[in-house]
C-alpha cells in the first residue's frame, strides 16, 4: 500500500461512463450507471434524483463507526460481526450517487412482487405463505388514498390489517433454517 509521502502513487480517477444505463425499480426510478476508472475497474453506481441521500450517508457513517467498535470488541471480532456498508454521496438535497450492491432485492419484491412470475422464479412470500390474505394493492388502495383524511385511513387499517399478516420471517427461515447456518452464512457474509 502506498503511503501519503509516496509521490509516485496516483489514485485512479474516472475515465468514462459506459454508454448503457438501466432504470431500476423504486419510487424515484434511480438510474444504474457503470463508471470505469483509469485503472480499468468497473464501478456500478445508482444515480438518484428526487431523493435526499444525506440521511443515508449519515447512516452509513454510523455503520462504519459501529464496525470499528465491533472490530475492537473481542467477542464480536471472534464471531466476525460486521454491518455491510456501501458508499453514498449526496450531491444536493434532491440527488445523489450510491454504490450499487449486486444480488439484492427490495423488500417489496420479496414480500408482494406484483410483476408476473416467470419460469423458475418463486412467487413473493405473501403468495406462497399467506395466499388467502387480502392483497397488498387492496390495502394500499383502501388506506393510502391521498384524498382520505387520516382518521378514515386509520379506520380502514384497523378493520383490515389482520387480513394481511407478516411473512418476512419466512425469508429468513428459507435462507437460514437454523442458528448455525444464520451465523456462518448470514446476511453479513
C-alpha positions in Angstrom: 0.0 0.0 0.0 1.3 3.4 -0.9 1.8 5.9 1.8 0.9 9.6 1.6 4.5 10.5 1.3 4.9 8.3 -1.8 4.9 10.9 -4.7 4.7 8.1 -7.3 1.2 7.0 -6.2 -1.6 8.2 -8.4 -5.1 7.2 -7.3 -7.4 6.1 -10.1 -9.8 8.7 -11.5 -13.0 8.5 -13.6 -12.1 7.7 -17.1 -15.6 7.3 -18.6 -19.1 6.1 -18.0 -20.4 3.1 -20.0 -22.9 4.2 -22.6 -25.7 1.9 -21.4 -27.7 2.8 -18.3 -30.6 0.9 -16.6 -33.7 2.3 -14.9 -34.1 0.5 -11.6 -37.2 -0.2 -9.6 -38.1 2.2 -6.8 -40.2 5.2 -6.1 -37.7 7.7 -7.6 -36.8 5.4 -10.5 -33.0 5.5 -9.9 -30.6 5.0 -12.8 -27.9 2.4 -12.7 -24.7 3.5 -14.5 -21.2 2.0 -14.6 -18.2 4.2 -14.1 -14.9 2.9 -15.5 -11.8 4.1 -13.6 -8.4 4.8 -15.1 -7.2 1.5 -13.6 -9.9 -0.3 -15.7 -12.0 -1.1 -12.6 -15.8 -1.0 -13.3 -17.9 0.6 -10.5 -21.7 0.2 -10.8 -23.5 3.1 -9.3 -27.0 4.2 -8.7 -27.9 7.9 -9.5 -31.0 9.1 -7.6 -33.0 12.2 -8.2 -36.0 13.5 -6.3 -34.4 11.8 -3.2 -32.4 13.3 -0.3 -29.5 10.9 0.4 -28.0 12.9 3.2 -29.7 10.7 5.8 -28.5 7.6 4.0 -24.9 9.0 4.1 -25.1 9.7 7.8 -26.5 6.2 8.5 -23.6 4.6 6.5 -21.1 6.7 8.5 -22.8 5.5 11.7 -22.5 1.8 10.5 -18.8 2.4 9.7 -18.2 3.6 13.3 -20.2 0.6 14.6 -18.0 -1.7 12.6 -14.9 -0.2 14.2 -16.4 -0.8 17.6 -17.2 -4.4 16.7 -13.7 -5.0 15.4 -12.3 -3.9 18.8 -14.7 -6.0 20.8 -13.1 -9.4 21.4 -16.4 -11.4 21.3 -17.7 -9.6 18.2 -14.3 -9.9 16.4 -14.2 -13.6 17.2 -17.6 -14.0 15.6 -16.7 -11.7 12.7 -19.7 -9.5 13.3 -20.0 -6.5 10.9 -22.6 -4.4 9.3 -22.3 -4.4 5.5 -21.9 -0.9 4.3 -22.0 0.9 0.9 -20.9 4.3 -0.3 -23.3 7.2 -0.5 -22.5 10.6 -1.9 -25.2 13.3 -1.7 -24.9 15.8 -4.4 -27.7 18.1 -3.3 -30.8 17.9 -1.1 -32.6 16.3 -4.1 -30.0 14.0 -5.7 -27.0 11.8 -5.1 -25.0 8.7 -6.1 -24.9 5.4 -4.3 -22.7 2.3 -4.7 -24.8 -0.3 -6.5 -24.9 -3.5 -4.5 -25.4 -6.6 -6.6 -27.6 -9.6 -5.6 -30.0 -7.6 -3.6 -33.8 -7.3 -3.7 -36.2 -4.7 -2.4 -38.4 -5.8 0.5 -41.5 -5.1 -1.7 -40.3 -7.5 -4.3 -39.7 -10.2 -1.7 -43.0 -9.7 0.1 -45.6 -8.8 -2.6 -44.0 -8.8 -6.0 -46.7 -7.7 -8.4 -44.8 -8.4 -11.5 -45.5 -11.6 -13.4 -43.5 -14.5 -12.1 -41.5 -16.2 -14.9 -40.4 -19.9 -15.1 -38.1 -20.8 -12.3 -38.9 -17.7 -10.3 -40.5 -18.1 -6.8 -43.7 -16.3 -6.0 -43.5 -13.5 -3.5 -43.6 -14.5 0.2 -47.2 -13.4 0.6 -48.4 -15.5 -2.3 -46.5 -18.6 -1.0 -47.3 -18.4 2.7 -50.5 -16.4 3.0 -52.2 -16.8 -0.4 -55.7 -16.1 1.2 -54.7 -12.8 2.8 -56.0 -9.6 1.3 -53.7 -8.4 -1.5 -51.2 -5.6 -0.8 -52.6 -3.4 -3.5 -56.1 -3.6 -1.9 -54.6 -2.4 1.4 -52.7 0.4 -0.4 -55.8 1.5 -2.4 -58.1 1.3 0.6 -56.0 3.0 3.2 -53.5 5.3 1.4 -55.6 7.3 -1.0 -54.4 10.9 -0.7 -57.9 12.4 -0.5 -58.8 10.4 2.6 -58.5 12.1 5.9 -56.1 10.3 8.3 -58.9 9.2 10.6 -60.5 7.3 7.7 -57.2 5.7 6.8 -56.7 4.5 10.4 -60.2 3.2 10.5 -59.7 1.2 7.3 -56.4 -0.2 8.6 -57.8 -1.2 11.9 -60.6 -3.1 10.1 -58.4 -4.9 7.5 -54.8 -5.1 8.9 -55.5 -8.6 10.5 -56.1 -9.9 6.9 -52.6 -9.0 5.8 -50.2 -10.9 8.2 -46.4 -10.6 8.4 -44.4 -13.1 6.3 -40.8 -11.8 6.4 -39.8 -14.4 8.9 -40.2 -17.0 6.1 -37.5 -15.2 4.1 -35.1 -15.7 7.0 -36.1 -19.3 7.6 -35.8 -20.2 3.9 -32.2 -19.0 3.7 -31.0 -19.9 7.2 -33.1 -22.7 8.6 -31.1 -22.9 11.9 -28.9 -20.7 14.0 -25.7 -22.3 12.8 -26.4 -21.5 9.2 -27.5 -18.0 10.2 -24.2 -17.5 12.0 -21.9 -18.9 9.3 -23.8 -17.8 6.1 -25.9 -14.8 7.4 -26.5 -11.6 5.6 -23.2 -10.1 6.9 -21.2 -12.6 4.9 
